[in-house]
């Protein structure tokens, strides 16, 4: 699963829930409040709304204003991506659930408009700020396995049913024999990727725990393989 910024998913979930509720008719005040919240949250992270719109819309918004130094501004705006998103979630949610936004007025679904605009704006924001390693880290880590003669699909494989070292004595021997090369390689890939904590979280991996677990399992290879057999039997009985 490709990692995506958590606050974007939260934003869209908030708007989807609000959209599904039966509410009184909305008013044009909704869009005004949306813009107010947007600008307020930008100001709270000490940036210019015009500069942010320039960044997010590639300068196409009539209200956008190019920063003096685009490269410096990119660093600034990307560094506050999470707090800005959190601010918008916090301040916009009660607005969306109020009578000025919920429901439809004269055929206008304001919740859907706001949801679409935020989804577009922040998806663009996220894609422009994402580090290149977001799309390569998992592959890079798996290459630490394969370059040492171990099956790379063992890493972060939901279908492995906990078989982190493999399912046979041969596979266990291969992994444990190469562990002292694989783990430092993984650590180097993780250290080189600023988004590694979020990416690993999205695939259910805590590297510190992973490192400790494989050390324990490699020290008790036979018990590890026996546990896989017992786990498989238990699953079959439940099925």
C-alpha positions, 0 to 999 in steps of 0.5 A: 500500500502506497503511503499517503499523508495521514492528514489528507485522509483525515480531511476527506474522512471528516468531509465524507461523514459530514456529507452523509448526515441529514442537515438543514439547508446550507448558505453561501456563508459556507464557502466564506467560512471555508476560505477564512479557515484556510487563510487562518491556518496558513497564517498560524504557520506564519506563511502567506495565503497568496504564496501557499495558493501559488505553490498549490495551484502552480500560480493559476489561482487569481489570488496566488502570489509568487514568493520571493524565493520559490525554492526556499518557500518550498522548504518552508511550506513543506515543513508545515504540511502536517500542522497546517492540515491538523489546523484545518481539520480542527477548525473546519469540522465544526463549520461543516457540521453547522447549518451554514454548510450542511445540506443543499441550497438552491441545488448547491452541495457546499459540503461536496464542493469543500470536500472536492476543493480540499481533496484537490488542493492538499493532494497537490500539496502532498505530491509536491512535498513528498520525498522521492523515497516514499515510492521506493523505500519498501522496494529498497528495503526488499533489495537488502534481502535479495542482494544477500540471497534472501527472498525480498517478499518476506518483508512487509508481506501481509500474506506471509502469516508472520513468516518473517524468516521464511517457512522452511529450515533452508529459508531460515538459515539463509535469512539468519546467515545474512541478517547481520548484512540485511539489518544494517542495509535496512537501517541505512535505507530508513535513515536516508528517507525522511518519511520512513516512520510514516511509510513503515507505519502504513505497512505495520512495521516498527523497525526497532521491534523488527530488529529485536524479533528477528534476533530472538527468532534466529536464536530459536529457529526450530521453535519459530518453525514449529510455531508456524505449523501450530499457527497454520493448524489453528487457522485451518481449524477456525476456518 
